[in-house]
Each structure stands twice: as structure tokens, then as C-alpha cells.
Amino acid sequence: MKVLIAGAGSQGLLLGSFLLEQSYDVTFLGRPYIANKLTENGLTIVGKFGEFRYSKSQTKVVTESDLKEGRHFDLVVTSVKSFSSSELANSLRLCISEKTVIVVFQNGIGVCEIYHDKFPYNPIFLGISYTATKYLEDGVVEVDGYAGKFQFGQVYGSPSDFFNEFIDGLEKSLSGAVISENIIKTLWNKVLFVSSLNPVGALLSVTYGQIAASPFLRDIVKSVIIEAAPVIECQYHHSIGINDTIESTLKKAEAAGDHECSMAQDFRNRKRSEIDFLNGAIVEQGKHNGIQTPTNKTLTLMVKAKEAFFLPSL
């Protein structure tokens, strides 16, 4: 089975490394700078799972300009920032056949729909990770937090042997993998986790553990989730257990300890965040359904104001 990891960020590289460990035929698609580093140095994973090195010959990597029509992959994992999904989908047209399985391994609301619009006849699955990672340098990824196995579920299309083979490989990995009985519920749990923690962490330069330890910041986490609950029910006809979700979110934050959230990493690297697909999406869908979401709106505006200092074009 030929697998393309479309997005050579820390999460995509980690997932790909687990497949390499099981001797899968894996190719990474990355931007030129990252592609050059992987080509020069190979891939190294350090941290919670130990240290694993993959040589230059083991780490196949291409850039968008290398994609060729007719060079199809059996399974494509998308692992980019949510705002890059449409651009990536257009690039992938060259290497996706009608039989290719697409696994969306991204945060955010409405991302699977972007790929379904581009590839309406392909099976599309969603993957959720609670593994905290960061890209260090020169092809090195650090795993500094782990809160459970990868979770996957089908969103569009029919069951697939390629997907089953993909899951078999991940089940044997150090992270492990499970099939979610309700992947949309799993998605919303992750969206609420990220939406309630990451803007706070990025704006105040605090870790997940510090948020969980502060009564003031815990109240913000609760407000984000309480506001989002009626939006989810109205827009998606899906109910969440508010108290259970709050408790689960804060427990995971506490367990993550001194992990720096991805949005804080984006700010430090002067990169755009995914706020529009997180709190921003909650605000927009709340507005559409006549539901007020003041905490989510304030966090969205503050993140966008922060971004405007280093990305004025936004």
C-alpha cells in the first residue's frame, strides 16, 4: 500500500514514522524548507515514546512541484493547518484516483467537507490525535504529551481495505489506534479541547498545566464549552455532556503539564493560527442560529488582533 502524508508538520511526521516502523511505503509531502531538511537529515522522533531514527533513504519526501498526474497513492493522510485545506485539496488532484482513501488528520470545524467537495466519490475518514508534538529542527520531532490512542472513523463513502490496513499498522504502533463509534462526537470533543485551551495559552503565554491550575483560566475554559454546546446541538443535532466535557478537557490539560500549545508555537514563529476553524467557526455558526457566544467572540478577536501585528495582510 502506497501512503502519502500530505503535510510534513510534527503530527504528520509522527504518524508517518509509526507507519515506517511497520515497513509501510510512506512518502511525505512538505514545503521546500522542511523537505530539504528531511532529505538531508532523515527523520528523528524523540520524547515520550523514546528515540527513533529513520535514515535519508527511509524518509521519502516530495514537494508540491514533484506531484505528477497518474502517480496515484492508495491512501492519503492530510495533515496541514485547516486554512490550507482547500489549497492542498487542489494540489492532491494529481495523485488521487477514485479508489484513493483520504484520511483527514486535522483540527477544526468543516475541514472534512472541504475534501468531500473536491473528492465527492472517495472514502473519507477522520483522525483525531491527543498526542502533543512540536517540530524542533532539522527533521526532529519531539513528543511531549500523550493522552490516548489515535481515533479514526468514517465520514463519507464506503468501508475500505486500504483503511483497514492503515489501522492495522497504527494499532501495532506505540501510540495505538481505535475506531470511534461516533467520530463526529470525538471531533467535537477535540474541537472544544483546542478552542477552550489554545487561544488562552497563546495569548497569555501559559502552558496547558498552568491553565488547568488557574481558577480564573478554568472559568474561561468552562465558558467556551458552555457557549458552544447549544451551537453544536442546533447546527449538528448533537448533544454534548457539558460537565463531562469540561472535566475531561481540564484533566487532559493537567496531564499535558508544561506543553506549549500549537497556537502559541504559531505566534512565536509568526504564523497564522487556526482560530477561524475553531472559536471563529463557533461564533459564525452561533450567529447563524441566533446564539450568543461572547467568550468565543472575544478570544477570536484577540487572536486575530495579535496576528495582525505580524501578519498585516490578514
Secondary structure, DSSP 8 states (H G I E B T S, - for coil): -EEEEE--SHHHHHHHHHHHHTT-EEEEE--HHHHHHHHHH-EEEEETT--EEE-TTT-EEE-GGG--TT---SEEEE-S-GGGHHHHHHHHGGG--TT-EEEE---SSSHHHHHHHH-TTS-EEEEE--EEEEE-STTEEEEEEE-S-EEEEEEES---HHHHHHHHHHHTSSS-EEE-S-HHHHHHHHHHHHHHHHHHHHHHT--HHHHHH-HHHHHHHHHHHHHHHHHHHHHH-----HHHHHHHHHHHHHHHTT---HHHHHHHTT---SGGGTHHHHHHHHHHTT---HHHHHHHHHHHHHHHHH-TT-
